Amino acid sequence: MRIIPIPIEKAASSKTIFLPSFQNESLLREEIFSHLAPSAQNLTAAFVENEFKGEAEEVKSLWLNDRPVKKIILFGLGERAKWNERKFPLLSRQLIQRAKEEKISEFTTILPETTGFASKIFATNAVMANFEFNAYKTIPKDGWPEVKTVYLAVEESAISEIKKGIREGIIMGEETNNCRNLANIPGGDMTPQRLAEAARLAGKRIGLRVKILKETEIKRLGMGGILGVSRGSDEKPKFIIMEYRRGPAKQKPLVLVGKGVTFDTGGLNLKEDEHIYEMHMDMSGGAAVIHGMTAIARLKLPITTIGLIPAVENMPSGSSYHPGDLLKTMSGKTIEVLNTDAEGRIILADALYYGAVKYKPGLMVDFATLTGAAQTALGRFMSPLFTNKQKLTDNLVEIGDRSGDYVWPMPFWDEYLDNIKGTFGDWANIGKRGAGGGAISGAKFLEQFINGCQWAHIDIAPRMTALESEYLAKGAAGAGVRYIVELAKEYPNLEIQM
C-alpha cells in the first residue's frame, strides 16, 4: 500500500474522496470543500444538510456527475466531546475496510490533525486493515480486494513531516501484519523449526544477527523447563536468539522475550475442544518479538536490543511430562508441575534467566499469551502489565497508549507468592485451587527467574485475536509489535529513570 501526502487543492480533484466529520460540526468548513467545483459544492452541501448527521458509525455515499470527483463518502465521528485517542486508529481502519468492501483501490482523505504522529498512526492502522490471511485459500478470479493507494490531503508546508510519519507507520503496520501472518499459520505447519526459520529469514532480510540453539545446546545450558515441556512432541525444541546492536557502547541492552509455543494441546491436561483450535497462536509472543525486532532494525533505532524466543510444541504422548513432575531449570530452581497446560511460564523461566545472566539488561520485557485469567480480569481490549519496577509503570502504560497496544497495571504484591510455593519443588506452575488471581500468580512465578533484573511482563492473551469491532481481519491481532517499537524509542529515557 502507498500512502502519499498531497496539497489540499490537488486532493479536491481526486476521483473518490472519503470525508470524516464530527456530529453538529459543518463538514463544509473543511478546506478541501472550498476547492471542489461549484456544482460539486452545491450538491455536497445539500446532501450534508438533508442526509448526513455525523453520528458515530454513520456512513453515507454521494455520487457526482462532475469530473474529476465521482464519489464522496461521508463518515460520522459522533460528538467531538466523546472522541478520544483510541478512536483515531479505528477510523483509519474503517476507511480501508469500506474501500475494500466497495472495491475502491484508491481514495483521498483528510487527517483530524496534520502532524507526523497522526500520519504515523493513520499509516500503521491503514496497513493493518488492508491485511487478510489468505495463504490457504484459492485466489479469486479478480484477486483479493485491496487498497493500493491512499492520498492524504494536507497543507503543503506539512508534507515533509507527514512523509516521515507515514514511513514509520508503514513499517510498523507491515511488521505487525508479518507477525499476524506468522501467528495465523496452522499448527500442522507451524513448528519450532519453522518459527526458528522465520526468525532466521527475518534477520537475513534486514541484517539482524540470529542464532538458533538446538536441543543438544539447550541441554548443555540446563534448560530443564524447555526440555520438559517439549518431551511429548516429535518436534524438537529450539531457542531463538536475535541481536540488534546500534546503541551507545555503554548502553545496557533492552531484552525482549517472547513465548513460542507453536501448538498447545495442554499436554496430558488436555484442553477442551472449544479452547484448543486457536492454540497455533500460542506463539504470538514469539512472533511479536521477531517482528518487533525487525521493525526496530528497519527504523534503524539507536539502541541495543536482544530478542529471545523459546520454541516448543506441547503435546500429549507416552513421553510427555506429567502432572507431579519436578523440572530443574537453568537457574537451578525446580518447578513442580501441577498442570501441564501452564507450560508457557515453564519455558519462559529458562528464557528469562538466560536473558538476565547472559546480557545483564537495563530492562527485560516478556510478551506471552500466558493466562485466560488475564482476559477474565480485563476483557479483550488491553493486556495486563506487571513490573518489579513500579516507578516505570506510568511510562509503560503511556507507551501502550501511544502504540495502540494498550496495557493496564495489575497488583504485584508479594502476598501472592504463597499461592505458587511448591510442596516438593521450589515453585508450583499454577496457583492454589480457589485462590483466584491467575494472571498475577503467573507473573509472580516468572519473577522468580529474572535474577533480580528490572523487568516487566505483558500478558497478551486477551489480545491474541482481533475483535470484530476493531475493523481488522479475523485471526491474530499482532499484539506487541507496535509496543516493542515504541518501547525501543523510549528506552534511552527509561534508562535514565532506572
N, C-alpha and C positions, 0 to 999 in steps of 0.2 A: 504494500500500500504506500502511495505517495501522499504526503500532506504538505501543501505548498501555501505559504502566505502570499497574498496579493493585495494591492491597493483597493480600497473600498469602491472607488469609481469603476475600476475594471471588473470587480466582483459583481456589480449590478448588471453586467452583460452576460452572466452565466446562464446556461440552459435551464438548470434546476437549482433552486435556492431553498435551503432549509432555514427557517427563522424561529428561534425560541423566544418566548415573550412571557413576562410576568402578568398575573391577573391584575386588572384595573390599571394597567400602565399602557400607554399608547405605543403600539408597535410602529406607528407611523413616525415616531420621533427618531427611530434608528437612521443613522446617516445613509446606510445603503438604500433606504427607501427613497431618499431625495434624488438618487442617481438613476432610478428607474425611468423608463419612458413615461410621458404624461398619461397615456391611456392605461398603462400598467399600474401607475399610481392610483388612478381613479377606481379601477376595478378592485385593486387590493384594499383600498380604503373602504369601499362599500362592503366588501366581503368581511373584513375585520369588524366593521360596525354591526353587521347583521348576523354573522355566523360564528364568530370566534370570541370566546370569553377569556382565554388564557388560563383556564383551570388546570390543575395538575393532571397529567396523563392525557389531556385533550390533544388530539391531532386532527387537523383539517387540511384538505388539499384544494388548491386553486389552480385551474388550468387557464392559460392565457393564449390568445391568438397572436399576440405580438412577438416579434423576434427582437433580440435573441432569446429572451426569457420565455420558457414554455410552461414552467410549473413552479409554484411556490407552495411549500408545505410548512404549516404553522404548528409549533409545538408549545403547549401550555406548560408553564413552570409553577403555576399556583401562586400563592401570595408570597411576595418578597420577604415578609417578616418570618415566614416558615422555611425559607431557603437556608441551607447550611452546606458546609464543605463536603459532606458525604453525597450530596445530590448531584454535584457537577460531574463526577466520573460517570454516574448513571445516565446523565443527559447525553454525553458523547457516545456512550454505548447504544442508547435508544436511537440516535440519529443513524448509526450504522445499521442497526437491525432493521429499521424502517426501510432504508435504502435497499438492503438485501431482499426484503420481502417484496418490494416493487421492482426488483431487478434494475436498480439505478446504480450504475458503476461509477458515476462521477457527480459530485454536487458541491455547492458552495455554502458556507455557513459563517456565523459570527461567534466570537467568544464573549462570555459575560464580562471579562476584563482582559485587556490586551497586555499581558505580562508574560515573561518567559516561563514562569511557574505554571500559569494557566494553560499555555500551549503545550507544556510537557504533560500535564495531567490529561488534556484532551487527546494528545497523540498516543499516550500509553493505553488509554481505555478504548480508543477507536481501534487500535491494532488488536487489542484483546477481543473486542466484539466481532471482529472480522474473521476470527478463528473458528473452525469446526474440525472435529476429529473424524475424518472420513477415510482413513487409511484402509479400512476393511470393507468399504462399500464400493459398488460398481459406479463408475463415473457416469453421470447423466449425459445424454447426447449434447446438451448445450453447456455442459460443465457445471461446476458448483457456483451458486451466486456469490459474488464478492464485490466489495467496493475497491476500485483500483486507485482513485484519486479523490482527495478532499481538498478544496481550496478554502483557506481561512481569510476572510475579509478583515483587514487591519489597516491602521494608519501607516502610511509609507515610512514614517520615521521609526516605527516599532519593528519593522520587518527583520532586521538583523537579530534583535533579541528574541523574537518569536522563532526564528530559524534554529537558534541554539536550543531552545526548549523543545522544539519538535524533534530534533536529532536525538536528544537524550530520551525523550518519551518513546520514540520508535524503538530504540534499543531495549528499553525496559519492557515494552509490550511484546517485542519479538522473543525475548528470553523467557518471559512469563509464559508465552504460548509454547515455546520449546519444552518448558517444564511440564505444561499440561499435556503436550503430546507424549512425552515420556511416561507420565503417570497413567495415561489412558491405555497404554499397551496392555493387552490381556495377560493374565498370569501364566498362561501356557507358553507365551513368548517372552515375557519379562522375567529374567532370571538374574541372579547375582552377577553372572558372567556378562550378560547383556547390559546391565546397569554400569558395570565397570567399563565396558567397551564404549558406552555412551559418554562417559566421563573422559575417556581417552580421546575420542573423536572431537569432543568439545574443546579439550585442551589443545589438540593439534590445530584445530581451526583458528584459534585465537592466540596461541602462544603461551598457554599455561603449562607448567610442569606437572605431570601426572604420573603417579606411581601406584601400581596395584599389588598389594600383598596377597599371596595365595595362602592356602590352608597351612602349608608347612611353616611359613613365616609367622602366621597367626599363632600357631602352636608354640613356636620359639619365643614369642613375646609373652606367652602365658595368658592369652585372652580366652579364658575358660568360659566366659559368658557367651561370646560369639560362637565358639565351638559347640557349646551345649545346645543352643537353640538350633543350630544348623544340622545337628546329628540326624534328624529324621528325614532329611531330604537327600535325594540323589545329587542335587545341585550343590557344589562346594561353595563355601563362603569366600567372600572377597573383602578386603579392607582397602578402600579407595582414599588416596591422599592427593590433594590438589594444592599447588603453591603458586601464589602471585606475589612477587616481591618488587614493589616500586616505592615503598615508603622510605622515610629517612633511616639512616643506619642505626640510630639509637631507638627507633620505634619498636615497642613490643608488638607482636603480631595480634591481629584480630583472628581468633579461631572460630570457625563455623562448623558445627557438627549436625549431620542430618541422618535421621533414621532411614535405613534402607531395607525394610522387609518386603521383598518383591512379591510374595504372596503369603498371607497369614490365614491359615485354616484355624488357628487356635491351638494346633498341636493335639495332644491327647485330650485336652479340654476343648473339644471341637466346638466351633461356633455354630449357632443356629442358622438355618438356611436364609433367613431374611437379612442377616448381617454379613454373610460370607461372600456374596457375589461381587462386592466392590473392593475386596481386600487385595487386589492387584495394585491399588492406590496406597497401600500402606508404606510404600517407599517415597511418598510425596515429599517428605522432609529431605531425603537424599537428593531427589530431583531438584528441589528448590536450592540446595547448596550448590549443585553442579551448575545450574544456570544463573544463580546469583553471582557465583564466582566468574562465570563467563561474561555477564553484564559488566561487572567491575573492570574486567580486563578490556572489554570493548570501549569503555568510557575512559580508560587509562587513568583511573583514580590514583592519586599518590599515597598508597597505603600498602602495607604488607598483610596479606590475608592468607589463611590456611583453611582448606576445606577437608573434612574427614567424614567418610560415609561407611559405616559397617553394613555390608550387604549379605543378607541371608534369606532363606526360604524356610518358613515354619510349617512343617508337615508332620502328620501322624504316620508312624510306621513302627516296625519292630525294633528299630534302632533309635526311636525318638527319646528325648529327655522326658523324665516323668515328674508328676507332682510328688514332692517329697525329696527330689534330688538336691544335692548341695554342690554348687558350682563355684570353683575358685577363680576369681577374676585376676586381671593383670595387677591390680593394686594389692593383691594378697588377701583382700576381704572375701568372705564367702557369701553366696546368695542362696537362701533357702527357697526353693521353687514351690510355691503353694498353688500356682495356677500357670499352666504352660501358655495361656493366652495373654499373659502380661509379659510378653517376650521382648518388646521394644526397649523397655528400660534395662533389660539384662544386657543386650548388645551395646546399648549406649553407655553402660557402666564402664566397659573396656575402652570405648572410643573417647569418652570424656577424660578418663585417666591418662590415656595416651596423649591426648592433646595438651593436658595440663603439664605433664612431666617432660614431654619432648620439646614443646615450643614455648613454655613459660609465657602464656599470653597476657596481654594487658586486659583483655576481656575475651571470654569464651561464651558463645551463644549457641544453643541447640534448638533445632526445629524438628518436631516429631508429632505424628498422628498418634498420640500416646494413650488417651483415655476417652471413653464415651462419657465419663463424668464431666469432662470439660464442656461438652455440649449441653448436658443437663444443667450445669451451672450458669452458662451464659447464652444459650441458644446458638444460632449459626451465623451470626453477623460479625463475630470477633473471636480472637483467641486469648485464652488466659495467659498472663505473664507472671513469671516467678523470678525473683532475683535475690541473691545474697548481698547485693549492694544497694540498699534501699534508697540512697541519695540519687541513684541513677534512674529511679522509677519514672519520674516525670519526663525525663529525656526520652526514655524508651517508649513511653506512651505517645509522646509527641512525634517520634519517628514513625510510629504506626499511623498516626493521623495524616502526616504528610504523604506517606507512601500509598495509603489506601489499604494496606494490610493492618487492620485495626487490632489493637491489643488492649487488655484491661488487667490491672494489677489484682492479684489474689493474695489472701493471707498466706504467710510463710513462717508461722511460729514454730518453735522447737517443740511445743506441746504435741504436735502431730507425729513426732518421732516414735512415740510409744506404739503407734499403730503398725509400724513396719519393723519392729525389733524381732529378730528371729528367735526361734526356740532352740534349734540345733545348728543354725548358721548365724552369721553376723546380722544379716538383713533379709527380711522376707520380701518377696516381689509383689505382694499385694497387702493391703491393709486388713486389719482385723474385721471379721464379719460384723456388719451392722454399724461400723464406726462412721461410715459416710466420708465425704471429702476425698473421693477417689483421685481427683486431679491433683490435690495437694499432697496426698500420700505418694503419688508417682513422682512429683517434683522433689519431695524430701528424700525419696530414695535416690534419685540422681545426684543430689547434693553430696551424698556420702562418697562419691567417686571423683570429685573435681580437685582433690588435693589442695584445697584451700584457695584456689584462684578465684578471681572475680568472674561471675558467671550469671547468665540468665537462661531461662528455659521458656520456650514458647510452644504451647501445646496446640498445634494447628488442626487437631481432629475436627473441630466444628467447621473448619474452612476447607475440608478436603474436597468437597464437591460444590459446584456453583448452584445458587438458588435461582429459581425461575424469575424472580423479581429483579435479578441483577443484570438482565439483558445479556447473558453470556450463554454459550452453547452448553448443553448438558455434559456432565463429566467433571474431570479435575478442574479445580479453580486456579491452581498455580500459586497458592498461598506461600508467602515467604520470599519470593524473588524480589519484589519491589521493596520489601522491608530490608532485605540484605543490602541493596544498593544504597538506600537512604542511611542505613546504619554505617556503612563504609564511608560515606561522605561526612557523616557527623563524628566519626570515631576520633579524629585528632582532638576535637573539643571535649569528648568524653574522657580521653586520656588525661587531659589537664585536671579534670574533676577527680579522677581516680587517684 
